[in-house]
Amino acid sequence: MQTSKGKTHLGDSINLIKLCVGAEQVQDLLDWQAETRLRWPDGLPRHITRMWPKREAELLNGGSLYWVFKGEVLARQRVLRLEEAQGADGILRCAIVLDPEVVLTRAAPRRPFQGWRYLKPEEAPADLPSGHQTEDELPEALSRALAEIGVL
């Protein structure tokens, strides 16, 4: 698993945040993307969604897709481009084409929500320093309490 080279947020940029449904940990996302990348000509991972982001220009100006696992943001992937993708049902959807590098972030609590949401750069959790696979573990109750008051 690769870790951070540092976030890039140029001028007016925006991120997306999404629950990683069916995944309990970052490795589950990596495994799923490794399996599904082969069906795309360029081999890049994609997330298919019903709605096309209206803030496309800001998203493509250094934005990332932040992934939520079991109530915590733990990772992100840079958004490379958006493409139309037609489903087996004939409906056109938005394919969010992602950088294959999954960057680990500091854990940040997030309540459940449907679909994706915009996430301002200043509200996004920081990347873990290069070489860290995980943060040094605090007791879960302490970690959540500190996150709720904005310390973590």
Secondary structure, 3 states (H helix, E strand, C coil): CCCCCCCCCCCCCCEEEEECCCCCCHHHHHHHHHHHHHHCCCCCCEEEECCCCCCHHHHCCCCEEEEEECCEEEEEEEEEEEEEEECCCCCEEEEEEECCCCEEEEEEECCCCCCEEEECHHHCCCECCCCCCCCCCCCHHHHHHHHHCCCC
